[in-house]
Amino acid sequence: MKIKWVIAVVVLLAAGVMTFKMFSLAQIECSLCITFKEQHQCSKALGPDEAAATEEAHRNACAQVTQGVTEAFNCGRVESENLKCGRR
């Protein structure tokens, strides 16, 4: 019975550490807008640095205005507008 408690505590500690690490990595927040095929979409994202947060925000915005892999790929090449990044 005692071993079950030890295992439960270890699992909870590991989950807590992983959650803390995930949130501590996302220190930069970027917002941007894109226009693709006459559709305008804005998005925000978090990341460990400006490049990662910008890329994720761009990918999220494209996901809202595209259908299929080809459109998503082409949307990834579109220039972003109104890019703003800062610390959370």
Distance bins in CASP14 RR format, pairs under 12 A and 6 or more apart:
PFRMAT RR
TARGET T0000
AUTHOR 0000-0000-0000
RMODE 2
METHOD distances of the structure
MODEL  1
1 7 0 0 0 0 0 1 0 0 0 0 0
1 8 0 0 0 0 0 1 0 0 0 0 0
2 8 0 0 0 0 0 1 0 0 0 0 0
2 9 0 0 0 0 0 1 0 0 0 0 0
3 9 0 0 0 0 0 1 0 0 0 0 0
3 10 0 0 0 0 0 1 0 0 0 0 0
4 10 0 0 0 0 0 1 0 0 0 0 0
4 11 0 0 0 0 0 1 0 0 0 0 0
5 11 0 0 0 0 0 1 0 0 0 0 0
5 12 0 0 0 0 0 1 0 0 0 0 0
6 12 0 0 0 0 0 1 0 0 0 0 0
6 13 0 0 0 0 0 1 0 0 0 0 0
7 13 0 0 0 0 0 1 0 0 0 0 0
7 14 0 0 0 0 0 1 0 0 0 0 0
8 14 0 0 0 0 0 1 0 0 0 0 0
8 15 0 0 0 0 0 1 0 0 0 0 0
9 15 0 0 0 0 0 1 0 0 0 0 0
9 16 0 0 0 0 0 1 0 0 0 0 0
10 16 0 0 0 0 0 1 0 0 0 0 0
10 17 0 0 0 0 0 1 0 0 0 0 0
11 17 0 0 0 0 0 1 0 0 0 0 0
11 18 0 0 0 0 0 1 0 0 0 0 0
12 18 0 0 0 0 0 1 0 0 0 0 0
12 19 0 0 0 0 0 1 0 0 0 0 0
13 19 0 0 0 0 0 1 0 0 0 0 0
13 20 0 0 0 0 0 1 0 0 0 0 0
14 20 0 0 0 0 0 1 0 0 0 0 0
14 21 0 0 0 0 0 1 0 0 0 0 0
15 21 0 0 0 0 0 1 0 0 0 0 0
15 22 0 0 0 0 0 1 0 0 0 0 0
16 22 0 0 0 0 1 0 0 0 0 0 0
16 23 0 0 0 0 0 1 0 0 0 0 0
16 24 0 0 0 0 0 1 0 0 0 0 0
17 23 0 0 0 0 0 1 0 0 0 0 0
17 24 0 0 0 0 0 1 0 0 0 0 0
18 24 0 0 0 0 0 1 0 0 0 0 0
18 25 0 0 0 0 0 1 0 0 0 0 0
19 25 0 0 0 0 0 1 0 0 0 0 0
19 26 0 0 0 0 0 1 0 0 0 0 0
20 26 0 0 0 0 0 1 0 0 0 0 0
21 48 0 0 0 0 0 1 0 0 0 0 0
22 46 0 0 0 0 0 1 0 0 0 0 0
22 47 0 0 0 0 0 1 0 0 0 0 0
22 48 0 0 0 0 0 1 0 0 0 0 0
23 46 0 0 0 0 1 0 0 0 0 0 0
23 47 0 0 0 0 0 1 0 0 0 0 0
23 48 0 0 0 0 0 1 0 0 0 0 0
23 88 0 0 0 0 1 0 0 0 0 0 0
24 46 0 0 0 0 0 1 0 0 0 0 0
24 47 0 0 0 0 0 1 0 0 0 0 0
24 48 0 0 0 0 1 0 0 0 0 0 0
24 88 0 0 0 0 0 1 0 0 0 0 0
25 46 0 0 0 0 1 0 0 0 0 0 0
25 47 1 0 0 1 0 0 0 0 0 0 0
25 48 1 0 1 0 0 0 0 0 0 0 0
25 49 0 0 0 0 1 0 0 0 0 0 0
25 52 0 0 0 0 1 0 0 0 0 0 0
25 53 0 0 0 0 0 1 0 0 0 0 0
25 56 0 0 0 0 0 1 0 0 0 0 0
25 88 0 0 0 0 0 1 0 0 0 0 0
26 44 0 0 0 0 0 1 0 0 0 0 0
26 45 0 0 0 0 1 0 0 0 0 0 0
26 46 1 1 0 0 0 0 0 0 0 0 0
26 47 1 0 1 0 0 0 0 0 0 0 0
26 48 1 0 0 1 0 0 0 0 0 0 0
26 49 0 0 0 0 0 1 0 0 0 0 0
26 52 0 0 0 0 1 0 0 0 0 0 0
26 53 1 0 0 1 0 0 0 0 0 0 0
26 56 0 0 0 0 1 0 0 0 0 0 0
26 86 0 0 0 0 0 1 0 0 0 0 0
26 87 0 0 0 0 0 1 0 0 0 0 0
26 88 1 0 0 1 0 0 0 0 0 0 0
27 46 1 0 0 1 0 0 0 0 0 0 0
27 47 1 0 0 1 0 0 0 0 0 0 0
27 48 1 0 0 1 0 0 0 0 0 0 0
27 49 0 0 0 0 1 0 0 0 0 0 0
27 50 0 0 0 0 0 1 0 0 0 0 0
27 52 0 0 0 0 0 1 0 0 0 0 0
27 53 0 0 0 0 1 0 0 0 0 0 0
27 85 0 0 0 0 0 1 0 0 0 0 0
27 86 0 0 0 0 1 0 0 0 0 0 0
27 87 1 0 0 1 0 0 0 0 0 0 0
27 88 1 0 1 0 0 0 0 0 0 0 0
28 44 0 0 0 0 0 1 0 0 0 0 0
28 45 0 0 0 0 1 0 0 0 0 0 0
28 46 1 0 0 1 0 0 0 0 0 0 0
28 47 1 0 1 0 0 0 0 0 0 0 0
28 48 1 0 0 1 0 0 0 0 0 0 0
28 49 1 0 1 0 0 0 0 0 0 0 0
28 50 1 0 1 0 0 0 0 0 0 0 0
28 51 0 0 0 0 1 0 0 0 0 0 0
28 52 1 0 0 1 0 0 0 0 0 0 0
28 53 1 0 1 0 0 0 0 0 0 0 0
28 54 0 0 0 0 1 0 0 0 0 0 0
28 55 0 0 0 0 0 1 0 0 0 0 0
28 56 0 0 0 0 0 1 0 0 0 0 0
28 57 0 0 0 0 0 1 0 0 0 0 0
28 84 0 0 0 0 0 1 0 0 0 0 0
28 85 1 0 1 0 0 0 0 0 0 0 0
28 86 1 0 1 0 0 0 0 0 0 0 0
28 87 1 0 0 1 0 0 0 0 0 0 0
28 88 1 0 0 1 0 0 0 0 0 0 0
29 43 0 0 0 0 0 1 0 0 0 0 0
29 44 1 0 0 1 0 0 0 0 0 0 0
29 45 1 0 0 1 0 0 0 0 0 0 0
29 46 1 0 1 0 0 0 0 0 0 0 0
29 47 1 0 0 1 0 0 0 0 0 0 0
29 48 0 0 0 0 0 1 0 0 0 0 0
29 49 0 0 0 0 0 1 0 0 0 0 0
29 50 0 0 0 0 1 0 0 0 0 0 0
29 52 0 0 0 0 0 1 0 0 0 0 0
29 53 1 0 0 1 0 0 0 0 0 0 0
29 54 0 0 0 0 0 1 0 0 0 0 0
29 56 0 0 0 0 0 1 0 0 0 0 0
29 57 0 0 0 0 1 0 0 0 0 0 0
29 83 0 0 0 0 0 1 0 0 0 0 0
29 84 0 0 0 0 1 0 0 0 0 0 0
29 85 1 0 0 1 0 0 0 0 0 0 0
29 86 1 0 1 0 0 0 0 0 0 0 0
29 87 1 0 0 1 0 0 0 0 0 0 0
29 88 1 0 1 0 0 0 0 0 0 0 0
30 42 0 0 0 0 0 1 0 0 0 0 0
30 43 0 0 0 0 1 0 0 0 0 0 0
30 44 1 0 0 1 0 0 0 0 0 0 0
30 45 1 0 1 0 0 0 0 0 0 0 0
30 46 0 0 0 0 1 0 0 0 0 0 0
30 47 1 0 0 1 0 0 0 0 0 0 0
30 48 0 0 0 0 0 1 0 0 0 0 0
30 49 0 0 0 0 1 0 0 0 0 0 0
30 50 1 0 0 1 0 0 0 0 0 0 0
30 51 0 0 0 0 1 0 0 0 0 0 0
30 52 0 0 0 0 1 0 0 0 0 0 0
30 53 1 1 0 0 0 0 0 0 0 0 0
30 54 1 0 1 0 0 0 0 0 0 0 0
30 55 0 0 0 0 1 0 0 0 0 0 0
30 56 1 0 0 1 0 0 0 0 0 0 0
30 57 1 0 1 0 0 0 0 0 0 0 0
30 58 0 0 0 0 1 0 0 0 0 0 0
30 59 0 0 0 0 0 1 0 0 0 0 0
30 60 0 0 0 0 0 1 0 0 0 0 0
30 61 0 0 0 0 0 1 0 0 0 0 0
30 80 0 0 0 0 1 0 0 0 0 0 0
30 82 0 0 0 0 0 1 0 0 0 0 0
30 83 1 0 0 1 0 0 0 0 0 0 0
30 84 1 0 0 1 0 0 0 0 0 0 0
30 85 1 0 1 0 0 0 0 0 0 0 0
30 86 1 0 0 1 0 0 0 0 0 0 0
30 87 0 0 0 0 0 1 0 0 0 0 0
30 88 0 0 0 0 0 1 0 0 0 0 0
31 41 0 0 0 0 0 1 0 0 0 0 0
31 42 1 0 0 1 0 0 0 0 0 0 0
31 43 1 0 0 1 0 0 0 0 0 0 0
31 44 1 0 1 0 0 0 0 0 0 0 0
31 45 0 0 0 0 1 0 0 0 0 0 0
31 46 0 0 0 0 0 1 0 0 0 0 0
31 50 0 0 0 0 0 1 0 0 0 0 0
31 53 0 0 0 0 1 0 0 0 0 0 0
31 54 0 0 0 0 1 0 0 0 0 0 0
31 56 0 0 0 0 0 1 0 0 0 0 0
31 57 1 0 0 1 0 0 0 0 0 0 0
31 58 0 0 0 0 0 1 0 0 0 0 0
31 60 0 0 0 0 0 1 0 0 0 0 0
31 61 0 0 0 0 1 0 0 0 0 0 0
31 80 0 0 0 0 1 0 0 0 0 0 0
31 81 0 0 0 0 0 1 0 0 0 0 0
31 82 1 0 0 1 0 0 0 0 0 0 0
31 83 1 0 0 1 0 0 0 0 0 0 0
31 84 1 0 1 0 0 0 0 0 0 0 0
31 85 1 0 0 1 0 0 0 0 0 0 0
31 86 0 0 0 0 1 0 0 0 0 0 0
31 88 0 0 0 0 0 1 0 0 0 0 0
32 40 0 0 0 0 0 1 0 0 0 0 0
32 41 0 0 0 0 1 0 0 0 0 0 0
32 42 1 0 0 1 0 0 0 0 0 0 0
32 43 1 0 0 1 0 0 0 0 0 0 0
32 44 0 0 0 0 1 0 0 0 0 0 0
32 45 0 0 0 0 1 0 0 0 0 0 0
32 50 0 0 0 0 0 1 0 0 0 0 0
32 53 0 0 0 0 1 0 0 0 0 0 0
32 54 1 0 0 1 0 0 0 0 0 0 0
32 55 0 0 0 0 0 1 0 0 0 0 0
32 56 0 0 0 0 0 1 0 0 0 0 0
32 57 1 0 1 0 0 0 0 0 0 0 0
32 58 1 0 0 1 0 0 0 0 0 0 0
32 59 0 0 0 0 0 1 0 0 0 0 0
32 60 0 0 0 0 1 0 0 0 0 0 0
32 61 1 0 0 1 0 0 0 0 0 0 0
32 62 0 0 0 0 0 1 0 0 0 0 0
32 76 0 0 0 0 0 1 0 0 0 0 0
32 78 0 0 0 0 0 1 0 0 0 0 0
32 79 0 0 0 0 1 0 0 0 0 0 0
32 80 1 0 1 0 0 0 0 0 0 0 0
32 81 1 0 0 1 0 0 0 0 0 0 0
32 82 1 0 0 1 0 0 0 0 0 0 0
32 83 1 0 1 0 0 0 0 0 0 0 0
32 84 1 0 0 1 0 0 0 0 0 0 0
32 85 0 0 0 0 1 0 0 0 0 0 0
33 39 0 0 0 0 0 1 0 0 0 0 0
33 40 1 0 0 1 0 0 0 0 0 0 0
33 41 1 0 0 1 0 0 0 0 0 0 0
33 42 1 0 1 0 0 0 0 0 0 0 0
33 43 1 0 0 1 0 0 0 0 0 0 0
33 44 0 0 0 0 0 1 0 0 0 0 0
33 57 0 0 0 0 1 0 0 0 0 0 0
33 58 0 0 0 0 1 0 0 0 0 0 0
33 60 0 0 0 0 0 1 0 0 0 0 0
33 61 1 0 0 1 0 0 0 0 0 0 0
33 62 0 0 0 0 0 1 0 0 0 0 0
33 64 0 0 0 0 0 1 0 0 0 0 0
33 65 0 0 0 0 0 1 0 0 0 0 0
33 78 0 0 0 0 0 1 0 0 0 0 0
33 79 0 0 0 0 0 1 0 0 0 0 0
33 80 1 0 0 1 0 0 0 0 0 0 0
33 81 1 0 1 0 0 0 0 0 0 0 0
33 82 1 0 1 0 0 0 0 0 0 0 0
33 83 0 0 0 0 1 0 0 0 0 0 0
33 84 0 0 0 0 1 0 0 0 0 0 0
34 40 1 0 0 1 0 0 0 0 0 0 0
34 41 1 0 1 0 0 0 0 0 0 0 0
34 42 1 0 0 1 0 0 0 0 0 0 0
34 43 0 0 0 0 1 0 0 0 0 0 0
34 54 0 0 0 0 0 1 0 0 0 0 0
34 57 0 0 0 0 1 0 0 0 0 0 0
34 58 1 0 0 1 0 0 0 0 0 0 0
34 59 0 0 0 0 0 1 0 0 0 0 0
34 60 0 0 0 0 1 0 0 0 0 0 0
34 61 1 0 1 0 0 0 0 0 0 0 0
34 62 1 0 0 1 0 0 0 0 0 0 0
34 63 0 0 0 0 0 1 0 0 0 0 0
34 64 0 0 0 0 1 0 0 0 0 0 0
34 65 1 0 0 1 0 0 0 0 0 0 0
34 66 0 0 0 0 0 1 0 0 0 0 0
34 72 0 0 0 0 0 1 0 0 0 0 0
34 74 0 0 0 0 0 1 0 0 0 0 0
34 75 1 0 0 1 0 0 0 0 0 0 0
34 76 0 0 0 0 1 0 0 0 0 0 0
34 77 0 0 0 0 0 1 0 0 0 0 0
34 78 1 0 1 0 0 0 0 0 0 0 0
34 79 1 0 0 1 0 0 0 0 0 0 0
34 80 1 0 1 0 0 0 0 0 0 0 0
34 81 1 0 0 1 0 0 0 0 0 0 0
34 82 0 0 0 0 1 0 0 0 0 0 0
34 83 0 0 0 0 0 1 0 0 0 0 0
35 41 1 0 0 1 0 0 0 0 0 0 0
35 42 0 0 0 0 0 1 0 0 0 0 0
35 61 0 0 0 0 1 0 0 0 0 0 0
35 62 0 0 0 0 0 1 0 0 0 0 0
35 65 0 0 0 0 1 0 0 0 0 0 0
35 75 0 0 0 0 1 0 0 0 0 0 0
35 78 1 0 0 1 0 0 0 0 0 0 0
35 79 0 0 0 0 1 0 0 0 0 0 0
35 80 0 0 0 0 1 0 0 0 0 0 0
35 81 1 0 0 1 0 0 0 0 0 0 0
35 82 0 0 0 0 0 1 0 0 0 0 0
36 58 0 0 0 0 0 1 0 0 0 0 0
36 61 0 0 0 0 1 0 0 0 0 0 0
36 62 1 0 0 1 0 0 0 0 0 0 0
36 63 0 0 0 0 0 1 0 0 0 0 0
36 64 0 0 0 0 1 0 0 0 0 0 0
36 65 1 0 1 0 0 0 0 0 0 0 0
36 66 1 0 0 1 0 0 0 0 0 0 0
36 67 0 0 0 0 0 1 0 0 0 0 0
36 71 1 0 0 1 0 0 0 0 0 0 0
36 72 0 0 0 0 1 0 0 0 0 0 0
36 73 0 0 0 0 0 1 0 0 0 0 0
36 74 1 0 0 1 0 0 0 0 0 0 0
36 75 1 0 1 0 0 0 0 0 0 0 0
36 76 0 0 0 0 1 0 0 0 0 0 0
36 77 0 0 0 0 1 0 0 0 0 0 0
36 78 1 0 1 0 0 0 0 0 0 0 0
36 79 0 0 0 0 0 1 0 0 0 0 0
36 80 0 0 0 0 0 1 0 0 0 0 0
36 81 0 0 0 0 0 1 0 0 0 0 0
37 62 0 0 0 0 0 1 0 0 0 0 0
37 64 0 0 0 0 0 1 0 0 0 0 0
37 65 1 0 0 1 0 0 0 0 0 0 0
37 66 0 0 0 0 1 0 0 0 0 0 0
37 67 0 0 0 0 1 0 0 0 0 0 0
37 71 1 0 0 1 0 0 0 0 0 0 0
37 72 0 0 0 0 0 1 0 0 0 0 0
37 74 0 0 0 0 1 0 0 0 0 0 0
37 75 0 0 0 0 1 0 0 0 0 0 0
37 78 0 0 0 0 1 0 0 0 0 0 0
38 65 0 0 0 0 1 0 0 0 0 0 0
38 78 0 0 0 0 0 1 0 0 0 0 0
39 61 0 0 0 0 1 0 0 0 0 0 0
39 62 0 0 0 0 0 1 0 0 0 0 0
39 64 0 0 0 0 1 0 0 0 0 0 0
39 65 1 0 1 0 0 0 0 0 0 0 0
39 66 0 0 0 0 1 0 0 0 0 0 0
39 67 0 0 0 0 0 1 0 0 0 0 0
39 71 0 0 0 0 0 1 0 0 0 0 0
39 75 0 0 0 0 1 0 0 0 0 0 0
39 78 0 0 0 0 0 1 0 0 0 0 0
40 61 0 0 0 0 1 0 0 0 0 0 0
40 64 0 0 0 0 0 1 0 0 0 0 0
40 65 0 0 0 0 1 0 0 0 0 0 0
40 78 0 0 0 0 0 1 0 0 0 0 0
40 80 0 0 0 0 0 1 0 0 0 0 0
40 81 0 0 0 0 1 0 0 0 0 0 0
40 82 0 0 0 0 0 1 0 0 0 0 0
41 57 0 0 0 0 0 1 0 0 0 0 0
41 58 0 0 0 0 0 1 0 0 0 0 0
41 59 0 0 0 0 0 1 0 0 0 0 0
41 60 0 0 0 0 1 0 0 0 0 0 0
41 61 1 0 1 0 0 0 0 0 0 0 0
41 62 1 0 0 1 0 0 0 0 0 0 0
41 63 0 0 0 0 1 0 0 0 0 0 0
41 64 1 0 1 0 0 0 0 0 0 0 0
41 65 1 0 1 0 0 0 0 0 0 0 0
41 66 0 0 0 0 1 0 0 0 0 0 0
41 75 0 0 0 0 1 0 0 0 0 0 0
41 78 0 0 0 0 0 1 0 0 0 0 0
41 80 0 0 0 0 0 1 0 0 0 0 0
41 81 0 0 0 0 0 1 0 0 0 0 0
41 82 0 0 0 0 0 1 0 0 0 0 0
42 57 0 0 0 0 1 0 0 0 0 0 0
42 58 0 0 0 0 0 1 0 0 0 0 0
42 60 0 0 0 0 1 0 0 0 0 0 0
42 61 1 0 0 1 0 0 0 0 0 0 0
42 62 0 0 0 0 0 1 0 0 0 0 0
42 64 0 0 0 0 1 0 0 0 0 0 0
42 65 0 0 0 0 0 1 0 0 0 0 0
42 80 0 0 0 0 1 0 0 0 0 0 0
42 81 0 0 0 0 1 0 0 0 0 0 0
42 82 1 0 0 1 0 0 0 0 0 0 0
42 83 0 0 0 0 0 1 0 0 0 0 0
42 84 0 0 0 0 0 1 0 0 0 0 0
43 53 0 0 0 0 0 1 0 0 0 0 0
43 54 0 0 0 0 0 1 0 0 0 0 0
43 55 0 0 0 0 0 1 0 0 0 0 0
43 56 0 0 0 0 1 0 0 0 0 0 0
43 57 1 0 1 0 0 0 0 0 0 0 0
43 58 1 0 0 1 0 0 0 0 0 0 0
43 59 0 0 0 0 1 0 0 0 0 0 0
43 60 1 0 1 0 0 0 0 0 0 0 0
43 61 1 1 0 0 0 0 0 0 0 0 0
43 62 0 0 0 0 1 0 0 0 0 0 0
43 63 0 0 0 0 1 0 0 0 0 0 0
43 64 1 0 0 1 0 0 0 0 0 0 0
43 65 0 0 0 0 0 1 0 0 0 0 0
43 75 0 0 0 0 0 1 0 0 0 0 0
43 80 0 0 0 0 1 0 0 0 0 0 0
43 81 0 0 0 0 0 1 0 0 0 0 0
43 82 0 0 0 0 0 1 0 0 0 0 0
43 83 0 0 0 0 0 1 0 0 0 0 0
43 84 0 0 0 0 0 1 0 0 0 0 0
44 53 0 0 0 0 1 0 0 0 0 0 0
44 54 0 0 0 0 0 1 0 0 0 0 0
44 56 0 0 0 0 1 0 0 0 0 0 0
44 57 1 0 1 0 0 0 0 0 0 0 0
44 58 0 0 0 0 0 1 0 0 0 0 0
44 60 1 0 0 1 0 0 0 0 0 0 0
44 61 0 0 0 0 1 0 0 0 0 0 0
44 82 0 0 0 0 0 1 0 0 0 0 0
44 83 0 0 0 0 0 1 0 0 0 0 0
44 84 0 0 0 0 1 0 0 0 0 0 0
44 85 0 0 0 0 0 1 0 0 0 0 0
44 86 0 0 0 0 0 1 0 0 0 0 0
44 88 0 0 0 0 0 1 0 0 0 0 0
45 51 0 0 0 0 0 1 0 0 0 0 0
45 52 0 0 0 0 1 0 0 0 0 0 0
45 53 1 0 1 0 0 0 0 0 0 0 0
45 54 1 0 0 1 0 0 0 0 0 0 0
45 55 0 0 0 0 1 0 0 0 0 0 0
45 56 1 1 0 0 0 0 0 0 0 0 0
45 57 1 1 0 0 0 0 0 0 0 0 0
45 58 0 0 0 0 1 0 0 0 0 0 0
45 59 1 0 0 1 0 0 0 0 0 0 0
45 60 1 0 1 0 0 0 0 0 0 0 0
45 61 0 0 0 0 1 0 0 0 0 0 0
45 62 0 0 0 0 0 1 0 0 0 0 0
45 63 0 0 0 0 0 1 0 0 0 0 0
45 80 0 0 0 0 0 1 0 0 0 0 0
45 83 0 0 0 0 0 1 0 0 0 0 0
45 84 0 0 0 0 0 1 0 0 0 0 0
45 85 0 0 0 0 1 0 0 0 0 0 0
45 86 0 0 0 0 0 1 0 0 0 0 0
45 88 0 0 0 0 0 1 0 0 0 0 0
46 52 0 0 0 0 1 0 0 0 0 0 0
46 53 1 0 1 0 0 0 0 0 0 0 0
46 54 0 0 0 0 0 1 0 0 0 0 0
46 55 0 0 0 0 0 1 0 0 0 0 0
46 56 1 0 0 1 0 0 0 0 0 0 0
46 57 0 0 0 0 1 0 0 0 0 0 0
46 60 0 0 0 0 0 1 0 0 0 0 0
46 85 0 0 0 0 0 1 0 0 0 0 0
46 86 0 0 0 0 0 1 0 0 0 0 0
46 87 0 0 0 0 0 1 0 0 0 0 0
46 88 1 0 0 1 0 0 0 0 0 0 0
47 53 1 0 1 0 0 0 0 0 0 0 0
47 54 0 0 0 0 1 0 0 0 0 0 0
47 55 0 0 0 0 1 0 0 0 0 0 0
47 56 1 0 0 1 0 0 0 0 0 0 0
47 57 0 0 0 0 1 0 0 0 0 0 0
47 60 0 0 0 0 0 1 0 0 0 0 0
47 85 0 0 0 0 1 0 0 0 0 0 0
47 86 0 0 0 0 0 1 0 0 0 0 0
47 87 0 0 0 0 0 1 0 0 0 0 0
47 88 0 0 0 0 1 0 0 0 0 0 0
48 54 0 0 0 0 0 1 0 0 0 0 0
48 55 0 0 0 0 0 1 0 0 0 0 0
48 56 0 0 0 0 0 1 0 0 0 0 0
48 87 0 0 0 0 0 1 0 0 0 0 0
48 88 0 0 0 0 0 1 0 0 0 0 0
49 55 0 0 0 0 0 1 0 0 0 0 0
49 56 0 0 0 0 0 1 0 0 0 0 0
49 85 0 0 0 0 1 0 0 0 0 0 0
49 86 0 0 0 0 0 1 0 0 0 0 0
49 87 0 0 0 0 0 1 0 0 0 0 0
50 56 0 0 0 0 0 1 0 0 0 0 0
50 57 0 0 0 0 0 1 0 0 0 0 0
50 83 0 0 0 0 1 0 0 0 0 0 0
50 84 0 0 0 0 0 1 0 0 0 0 0
50 85 1 0 1 0 0 0 0 0 0 0 0
50 86 1 0 0 1 0 0 0 0 0 0 0
50 87 0 0 0 0 0 1 0 0 0 0 0
51 57 0 0 0 0 0 1 0 0 0 0 0
51 58 0 0 0 0 0 1 0 0 0 0 0
51 83 0 0 0 0 0 1 0 0 0 0 0
51 85 0 0 0 0 1 0 0 0 0 0 0
52 58 0 0 0 0 0 1 0 0 0 0 0
52 59 0 0 0 0 0 1 0 0 0 0 0
52 85 0 0 0 0 0 1 0 0 0 0 0
53 59 0 0 0 0 0 1 0 0 0 0 0
53 60 0 0 0 0 0 1 0 0 0 0 0
53 80 0 0 0 0 0 1 0 0 0 0 0
53 83 0 0 0 0 0 1 0 0 0 0 0
53 84 0 0 0 0 0 1 0 0 0 0 0
53 85 1 0 0 1 0 0 0 0 0 0 0
53 86 0 0 0 0 1 0 0 0 0 0 0
53 87 0 0 0 0 0 1 0 0 0 0 0
53 88 0 0 0 0 1 0 0 0 0 0 0
54 60 0 0 0 0 0 1 0 0 0 0 0
54 61 0 0 0 0 0 1 0 0 0 0 0
54 76 0 0 0 0 0 1 0 0 0 0 0
54 79 0 0 0 0 0 1 0 0 0 0 0
54 80 1 0 0 1 0 0 0 0 0 0 0
54 82 0 0 0 0 0 1 0 0 0 0 0
54 83 1 0 0 1 0 0 0 0 0 0 0
54 84 0 0 0 0 1 0 0 0 0 0 0
54 85 1 0 0 1 0 0 0 0 0 0 0
54 86 0 0 0 0 0 1 0 0 0 0 0
55 61 0 0 0 0 0 1 0 0 0 0 0
55 62 0 0 0 0 0 1 0 0 0 0 0
55 76 0 0 0 0 1 0 0 0 0 0 0
55 80 0 0 0 0 1 0 0 0 0 0 0
55 83 0 0 0 0 0 1 0 0 0 0 0
55 85 0 0 0 0 0 1 0 0 0 0 0
56 62 0 0 0 0 0 1 0 0 0 0 0
56 63 0 0 0 0 0 1 0 0 0 0 0
56 80 0 0 0 0 0 1 0 0 0 0 0
56 85 0 0 0 0 0 1 0 0 0 0 0
57 63 0 0 0 0 0 1 0 0 0 0 0
57 64 0 0 0 0 0 1 0 0 0 0 0
57 76 0 0 0 0 0 1 0 0 0 0 0
57 80 1 0 0 1 0 0 0 0 0 0 0
57 81 0 0 0 0 0 1 0 0 0 0 0
57 82 0 0 0 0 0 1 0 0 0 0 0
57 83 0 0 0 0 1 0 0 0 0 0 0
57 84 0 0 0 0 1 0 0 0 0 0 0
57 85 0 0 0 0 1 0 0 0 0 0 0
57 86 0 0 0 0 0 1 0 0 0 0 0
58 64 0 0 0 0 0 1 0 0 0 0 0
58 65 0 0 0 0 0 1 0 0 0 0 0
58 66 0 0 0 0 0 1 0 0 0 0 0
58 72 0 0 0 0 0 1 0 0 0 0 0
58 75 0 0 0 0 1 0 0 0 0 0 0
58 76 1 0 0 1 0 0 0 0 0 0 0
58 77 0 0 0 0 0 1 0 0 0 0 0
58 78 0 0 0 0 1 0 0 0 0 0 0
58 79 0 0 0 0 1 0 0 0 0 0 0
58 80 1 0 1 0 0 0 0 0 0 0 0
58 81 0 0 0 0 0 1 0 0 0 0 0
58 82 0 0 0 0 0 1 0 0 0 0 0
58 83 0 0 0 0 1 0 0 0 0 0 0
59 65 0 0 0 0 0 1 0 0 0 0 0
59 66 0 0 0 0 0 1 0 0 0 0 0
59 72 0 0 0 0 1 0 0 0 0 0 0
59 73 0 0 0 0 0 1 0 0 0 0 0
59 75 0 0 0 0 1 0 0 0 0 0 0
59 76 1 0 0 1 0 0 0 0 0 0 0
59 78 0 0 0 0 0 1 0 0 0 0 0
59 80 0 0 0 0 0 1 0 0 0 0 0
60 66 0 0 0 0 0 1 0 0 0 0 0
60 72 0 0 0 0 0 1 0 0 0 0 0
60 75 0 0 0 0 0 1 0 0 0 0 0
60 76 0 0 0 0 0 1 0 0 0 0 0
60 80 0 0 0 0 0 1 0 0 0 0 0
61 72 0 0 0 0 0 1 0 0 0 0 0
61 75 0 0 0 0 1 0 0 0 0 0 0
61 76 0 0 0 0 1 0 0 0 0 0 0
61 78 0 0 0 0 1 0 0 0 0 0 0
61 79 0 0 0 0 0 1 0 0 0 0 0
61 80 1 0 0 1 0 0 0 0 0 0 0
61 81 0 0 0 0 1 0 0 0 0 0 0
61 82 0 0 0 0 0 1 0 0 0 0 0
61 83 0 0 0 0 0 1 0 0 0 0 0
62 68 0 0 0 0 0 1 0 0 0 0 0
62 69 0 0 0 0 0 1 0 0 0 0 0
62 70 0 0 0 0 0 1 0 0 0 0 0
62 71 0 0 0 0 1 0 0 0 0 0 0
62 72 1 0 1 0 0 0 0 0 0 0 0
62 73 0 0 0 0 1 0 0 0 0 0 0
62 74 0 0 0 0 1 0 0 0 0 0 0
62 75 1 1 0 0 0 0 0 0 0 0 0
62 76 1 0 1 0 0 0 0 0 0 0 0
62 77 0 0 0 0 1 0 0 0 0 0 0
62 78 1 0 0 1 0 0 0 0 0 0 0
62 80 0 0 0 0 1 0 0 0 0 0 0
63 69 0 0 0 0 0 1 0 0 0 0 0
63 71 0 0 0 0 0 1 0 0 0 0 0
63 72 1 0 0 1 0 0 0 0 0 0 0
63 75 0 0 0 0 1 0 0 0 0 0 0
63 76 0 0 0 0 0 1 0 0 0 0 0
64 71 0 0 0 0 0 1 0 0 0 0 0
64 72 0 0 0 0 0 1 0 0 0 0 0
64 75 0 0 0 0 1 0 0 0 0 0 0
65 71 0 0 0 0 1 0 0 0 0 0 0
65 72 0 0 0 0 1 0 0 0 0 0 0
65 74 0 0 0 0 0 1 0 0 0 0 0
65 75 1 0 0 1 0 0 0 0 0 0 0
65 76 0 0 0 0 0 1 0 0 0 0 0
65 78 0 0 0 0 1 0 0 0 0 0 0
66 72 1 0 1 0 0 0 0 0 0 0 0
66 73 0 0 0 0 1 0 0 0 0 0 0
66 74 1 0 0 1 0 0 0 0 0 0 0
66 75 1 0 1 0 0 0 0 0 0 0 0
66 76 0 0 0 0 1 0 0 0 0 0 0
66 77 0 0 0 0 0 1 0 0 0 0 0
66 78 0 0 0 0 0 1 0 0 0 0 0
67 74 0 0 0 0 0 1 0 0 0 0 0
67 75 0 0 0 0 0 1 0 0 0 0 0
68 74 0 0 0 0 0 1 0 0 0 0 0
68 75 0 0 0 0 1 0 0 0 0 0 0
69 75 0 0 0 0 0 1 0 0 0 0 0
69 76 0 0 0 0 0 1 0 0 0 0 0
70 76 0 0 0 0 0 1 0 0 0 0 0
70 77 0 0 0 0 0 1 0 0 0 0 0
71 77 0 0 0 0 0 1 0 0 0 0 0
71 78 0 0 0 0 0 1 0 0 0 0 0
72 78 0 0 0 0 0 1 0 0 0 0 0
END
